[in-house]
Amino acid sequence: VLKDGEVVSSRYRVAGNKPIGAGQFAEVFRALDRASDSRTPTFVAIKIEREEKTTAREVRALQDLQGCPGVCRLLGQGSHKNQHPFIVMQLGGENLAEIRHTRVAERRHSKSTIAWIGVRVLDTLRAIHARGYVHRDVKPSNITVAPRGSGGGSGGRELLLIGLGLAKKFETKEAREASASLKDEREEGEAT
């Protein structure tokens, strides 16, 4: 969908012909934020769909979840050439599936690494659930290790839970009861 050097939204220049990730509906490309300082260029991730499938849901979830630990920053959104919806996000790094298959001896993480990953993922899921969302697609390929210096985490590393296109807002019993109570109050007010 995108080519090396192509500019998206007059601001982001695609860096490379190959996507850095791909899913059922979308591809993710690395891009240079042309508004960043040329001495310290900022790269971002652009997730672009071939057609609208999950972008609107993912944008809503990302907007609601900004500030949660382990959720990437939402930097922008739009439609490329009026037909391909896209999201611009904080660039993570390699996902855990790639790391395990390419860089980990015997394809196993150490116990301390597993503990670090587990704690970070649980913290992220706890924060997401506290905001009323369920991720619905937690898997190693949807967990990235952000590059050093991107903020947070041990030694500059930060885990990011990505792929919120299937995330769903849920209602707790308390929220349902509060909503029903407000509805009853409105109906009583209209009747008088």
N, C-alpha and C positions, 0 to 999 in steps of 0.2 A: 504494500500500500504506500509506503514511504521510501524515498531513495536518498542516498548520501548527498548532503548539501542542500536538500530541499528545506525550505523555510515554512514553518507552521506558525500561524497566528502572528505573522510579521515579527516574531521574536525568537523562536527556537529553531536552530539549524541542526538538522539530523546529521549525526556523526556515524557513518557506516551504512553499508547496504543491507546488512543482515540484522534482523531483530535480535535483541538481547533476551527476549522471552516471547513465548507464544502460547495461547490457550485456544479453547474451542472457538471463541468469537473474536478474539483480538490479538494484536501483536504489540510488543513493547520495544521502543527504540530509544537509544541513548541520543541526547541532543544537547547542544551548547545553548545556554541562555545568553543571547547576544546583548542583553541589558546588564550582564555581570561585568565586573572589572576585568579588563584584558590581562592584568598581571596575575589575577587569581580567578581564572574562568570557572564558572559554575555549570556543571552538567546536570541534566534532569532526565527523568523518564517520561516518555510520551506513550501512553497506551491508546491505541487507535483501533476502532472496530471497523470491520468491513461493512457492517450495517448495524443499525441500532438494535441491540439485544439487551445489554446489561449496564450500559454506561450511565443512564439516568439513575438507576438504583445505586450504583457504586459512588457516584458523585454525592447523592444524598447521604449515604453512609459516611463517606469521608468528611463531609461538612459537619455532620453531627458528632463525629469522633475525633475532630481535631483537638490536640492537646492530650489525648490518651497516650500513655507510654507504649511504644512499639507500633504506633500507627503512623504511616508516612504523611508528610505535610502535603496538602493539596495546594498546588500553585496556580492552577488555571484549568479551563475547560473550553470546549467550543466544537465547531464542526469544520473539518478540513474539506475545502472545495465543495462546501454545502452538501456533503453526502457521507462523510466519515466522522462520526463523533469521536472526540478524543479527550483525554484527561492528562494534565501535566502534573507530575508528582515528584517528590524528593526521590533522588536516585539511590536505590539500595546498593546491593553488590551481588555477589554470587548467591544463589539460593542453596539451602542445605542439601538438596538432592545432588546438585552439581558438585558441591564441595566433597560430599561423601564419595562420589564416584570418581573424582579426578585427583583429590589431594590427600585423602585419608588412608593411611596404611591399613591394609586388610579390610577396608571399607567399614571401619568401626571408629567411633569417636571415643576419646578417653572418658572415664567416669566423671571427671571434673568438668569436661566440656558438656557432657550430657546434662549434668546438674545445672550448669550455667544456662544452657538452652531451655531446659525445662522451667526454671524459675522465671526467665524472661517471657516465655510464651504464656505461662500461667498468669503472670502479672498483666500482660496485654489482654488476655481473654477476660480476666476479672474486670478490667477497666471497660472493655467493650460491653460486657454484660451489664455493668452498672449503668451504662447509658442506654440500655434497653435493646441491644443488638445481639444477634447470633451470627457468627461468621459463616458457618455451613460449608467451608471448604478448606479446613486446616490440614495441611500436608507439607512435607519438606520443601516442595517446589514453590510454596507460597510463603516461605519464611526466608528472608534475605539477611545477610550480614552486611550492614552498611560499612563503607570504607572508613578507615581511621580518620579521625578529625571531623566526622559528620555530626558529632555530638552524642552525649550520653554513653552509657555502657562501659564495660571494663576495658581500660586501655584505649579508649576511643572507638571501640566496636559497639555497634548497636544492632539489635535484631529488629527487623521490621516485618510485621505480618501484613502481607499484601493480598491482592485478589479478592476484594470485597464485592465483586459483582453479584455474588449469590447471597450476600449478607441480608438479613431480614430483621426488621424491627419487631419486637415482641411486646406484648402487654402483660404486665404483672397483674395479679389479683387486685392489688391496691389501686393500680392505675385504672382498671376496669370499674372498680367500685367508685372511685372519684369521678370518673366520666359519667357513670350512671347517675350519681348524685347531682352533678351539674345539669344533666339533662332533665331530671325531675324538677329541679329548681326553676329552670327556664320554662318548663311546661306549666308549673304553678303560677309563675309570673305572667305568662300569656293568658291564663284562664281568668285572672283578676282584672 
